[in-house]
Amino acid sequence: MRMPVAQFVVLVHVDALAIALARLASVSGGGAKVPECRKGTAVRLDRGTRMTTTQNNWRWCRKCQALHYAAHPLGSVCPAGGGHDAAGSGHYSLFTVASPPANAQGNWRWCAKCQGVFYGEAAASVCPAGGQHDRWWSLEYAMPTAAPTPQSQSDWRWCRKCQGLFYGGSPTSVCPAGGAHSKEGSGNYVLSVADGPGSVQNALFRIVSAYGPTWVLGESDGRTMYTAGHVALRANHDHKWLLKWVSYPTTFKLARAASAHIELYWPFSSAVDYAPLILNAKSPGYEAFPDNPDSLHFEVDPLGDGWVAINNRSHSKVLDVWRAEARDGCPVIAWPWNEGTNQRWRMVPVA
């Protein structure tokens, strides 16, 4: 097996960096479409192009050769069996864009089921977790195409059979559509390598409720039965959480993205079912609770198709929308698992 040799890259920066919101778009119909790209040309960002910061924590899988997102607590699914194996991988970053820049190809998506990245315009994709890839929750990524340079790693390819991105420099690969990946018709994609090889880092997520893509886990604004500092279901809010690893890949803390010291806390005893979740910090407007590590530690229970229950380790209860009310500001509490829609979440990686 030939490993992709990670080379460090000077990341491209442009003026007026912008955070791109998740583009929620349904999968288009029709058969497989070859991604059009300019082969052998240098990556060039036109003046005025609006581009987000890069998203890290992407890894190469030594078993199947695919690129996958390694920081999701749900884990991944590899077509070679089990989860992806990132041993020996570099630490890759992907660009996310509001509109693809010149000489980079947009419409690449993250799959919520397998953690892979795939060309999202083709409906004829194949996911190793079963069925088609799930692009509904993904940001849009842009894959630069360029001739090999000392600051980048080339020979990443689109597979016309499964639509995924894989390393084409290895003589062997495994495709979820059967056999090996096919790079027929593919351009030569170039990936950035950021601080790699290295451990999986903390990551930003949007936590989306099963009530719909506009309903997210957020913070109370003080107009509900709880004051600010409590956690609530919010509508049309761009609330992001920082997932802070305690024990990768299973146990983590959740903190405000903008204030990483303000963490989600489960304040009541295990005998209490009705327990509101609180943001804990020694800051004005927030309650500070005694140090109890288990009340700050969370895990996920997979529910299928990318859905999870978010479980607190100390109480074996899950995040639950109070009284199953899909309304802005409804408190999120601790409650025993009852298979309700109000207990199902998606953790969507963002930049």
N, C-alpha and C positions, 0 to 999 in steps of 0.2 A: 504494500500500500504506500502511495506517495502522499505525504502530508503537505498541505499548503504552507509554504514558508512565510511567516508573518514578517512584513517589512513595515517600519513605522512611516507614518504619513504626516506631512504638514497639512492640517485641516484647513479647508477654504473658509474664509470669512467674508461676509459682504456687509454693506451698510444697512442699517435699519432692520436688524434681525427681528422676525415676527414669530410669535407662537401660533402654530396652526391648530385649529380645532379639528376634532375628528370629523371626517367627511363620511356621513352615513348614507350610503348609496346601495341600492339593491344590485344583485348580480345580473348582468345583462345576458340576454339570450343568445342563441347561436352556438356554433361550434368553436373549436380552438382557433385563435387568431395569433399569427406570428407577431411578437412584439417588434415594431419597427425601431431601429436604432442606427446611429452612424457608427460604423466600425472603424477602429483605428484612428480616431480623432481625439484630440486633447479635450479634457473637460474644461469648459469655459462658461463662466457665469456672467451674463450680460449686466451692464451697469443698471442698477435699480431693481434687480431681481430680489424679491422678498423671500427669504429662506429662514427656516427655523434653526435652532440649535440642533446638533446631531443627537441621535438616540443611541446610547451604548448598550452593552450587555448582549450583543449578538455573537454567536459562536458557530464554528464549523463542527459538523458531526463526523467523527472518524468512521462510523459504521456505514452511513448512507451518502455522505459527502454534502448534505444539504446545510444551508444556513438556517439557524433557528434562534428564537429569543430565549435566553437562558435564565432570566430573572423572574419568571412567573412562578408563583408558589404552587400552581396546579400541576406543574411538570409538563413534559412534552411526550409526543408519540412519534416513534421512528418506524419507517417501513421495514427496517431490518429486525424489528422486534424490540419491545420495551421502550424506554425513553432514549432520546438522543444522547450520545456520548461525546462530550466536549474535551476529553483528555487530549492535550497537545495543541489545542486550538489557540489562535491569536484572539485578541479582544477587538472585535469589529464594531464599527459605528455606521449607522445609516442616516442619510439626510431625510427629513420630512419637509414637504413643500406645500405651499398654498397653490402655486402653479409651477409646473416643472420648468427648470431653467434650460437654456440651450445646451445641447450635447449631453443632456441627461434625460432619462426616460421616466416619466411618471406612471401612475396607476399600478404600482406594486403595493401589495397589502400583506398585513400580518394575519395569520389564521388563528382564530380563537380556540380551535380544537386541537391543533397539533403543534402550534408555536412556530411553524415555518413561515417563510415569506414567499409569495407567489405573485404571478402576473394577474392582476385582479380584473381584467376586462373580459377574460374568457370564461364562459360558463362551464366549459368542458374540462374542469380541473378534477384532480383526484387527490383526496386527503388520506393520509395513513390512518387517521382516526375513523375513517368511514365516510362514504358519500363525497360531496364536493367540499372544497375549502370554504371557510366561513369568513367573509370579508366585511360583514355588516358593521362591525365595531372598530374597524381599523383606521388609523391615520393613513394618509397617502405617502408613499416613499418614492424617492427618485434615485434611480440607479445610473451613475455616471458611466460613460463608455469612453475608453481612451486606450492609446498604445501603452504598453508596459513602460513604467518609469521606476527609478529607484525608490520613490516615495510612496508607492502604492502596490497593491497586489491585483494582478489581472487573472484572466482565465476563469472567471465566474460566469456561469452559463444558465440560460433559460432552458428548461426541459419541455419539449413540445408535447410530451405524454401526460405529465402531471401539472404543468405550469409553474413548478417550483424553481428556486434558484439553487444551484449546486456548484461545487468546485469541479471544474472540468479537467484539471491537471492530474487526476488520479486515474489509473487504469481500471479501477473497479468502482461501482456505485450501486445503490439499490433504489429503485423507483417504486412508489406506491401503486403505480399502474401496472407493475410487473416488469421483471427483468431489470436492466440497467437504465439510468437516465439517458435521454437522447438530447444532444446539443445541436442537432440538425436545424439549420435556420437561425441559430442564436447569434446575437452579437457578443462581443467580448466586454464583459462588465468588470469594473474596477472598484474595489472596496477599500475604504479607509480603515486603518488599524490604529486604535487608540489605546495607549498604555498597555499593550498586550505582549505576551500572554499575562493574564492576571486573574484574580478572583472575581466572582460576580459581585457587582456593586449594588448599593441601594438604588431603588428605581421609583419613578413616578407612575402613578396609576390614577385613572378615573374609575370609581366603583359604581357601576350602573345597576339599577334595580330591574327585576324581571317585569316591572310594570311598564317599561318602555325605555327607549334610548335617551329620552330627555329627563328621566328621573334618576338622580344620583345621590349618593351618600355625601352629606355636607354638614354644615354647622347651623344651629338655630340662630335666628336673628333677634331673639328675645321677645318676639310677639306671640309665641305659643305658650303652653303651660309651663315651659322651662325657660330659663334665662339663657342669654348667650353663653356659650361654653359647652352646651349640650349638643349632641349629634342628632340630626334630623334628615328626613327625606326632603330633597330640594328639587324644584322643577326648573329646567333650563339654566342651571348654574354650572360654571366651568370650575368646579371644585376638584382640586387634585390632592392626592395623598402620597406621602413619601413612605414607601415600604422599606423599613430598616431591618436588615437581617439580624436575627439573634442566633439561629442555627440553620444555615443554608442546607437544603432547600425547603425546610418544613416550617420553621418557626420564625415569626417576624413581629415587629411593632408597626403601628400605623401612626404617622404624625402629619401635622399640617405641612403642606409642601413649602409654604412661605416661612414657616416658623418650626423648624425641625425639633425643637425642644418641647413643643406642645403636642403631647401624645394621647392617643385614645386609651381610656382607662375604664375598667370594670369595677365600680366602687363598692359593691355590696357582697354579702356573704352568699355561699352556694345555696343556701336555703331559700333565697329570694328569687322568684321567677321574674317579677316585674322590676327590672333594674335598668334605669336609663343610662346610656353610655355618655361619658363625660370626657371632655378634653382636659387633661391634667397638666398643670404647669404652675410654677411660682411666678406668675405674671398677673398684672392687674386685669380683673375681669374673669379670671380662671381660678378654679378651685385646686388647691394643692393637697393631695392625699398621701398617706403614709406609703413609704416605699414597699411595694409588694410586687415583685417581678412577674409573678404569674398573672396578675391582673392587667399587665401591659402586653402579654404575649398572646399571639393569635396564630391559628392554623386554618387551612381550608379543607373542606370535605368535598370531593368532586361529585357532581350531580349529573354529569353527561352533557355533551355538546357545548362545553366551555362554561357551564354554570357551576357555581360553588355555593356552599354554605360557609360563612366565616365564623369560626368557632373559637371561643375563648378557652384556653387550656385549663384554667383553674376551676371553671364552673360547668364545663360541657354543655354550654348553651350557645345559641347562635344569634347573629344580628337579625332583628325582627322589626318590621315596620308596625308600629303600635296599632292594634285593632284592624290591621290590614287596610288602612285608609290611604289611598293614593292621593294625597294632597300636600301642597307645598308647606313645609314646616312641621309635618307630622313627626313626632319623636321616634327615634330608633332605639329599641330596648333590647335587653337580654331575655330570651325565651327558649324553652325546650323545643327541639326540632319537631315540627308537625307537618312537614312537606308542603307548607303553604307558599304561594307565589311571593308573599311578603318576606320570605326568608331566602330567596334566591337572588344571587348577585353575579355580575361579571366584572372581573378585574381587567381593565383595558390599559395596556401600556401607552403612555403619552410622553411627549418631549417637553 
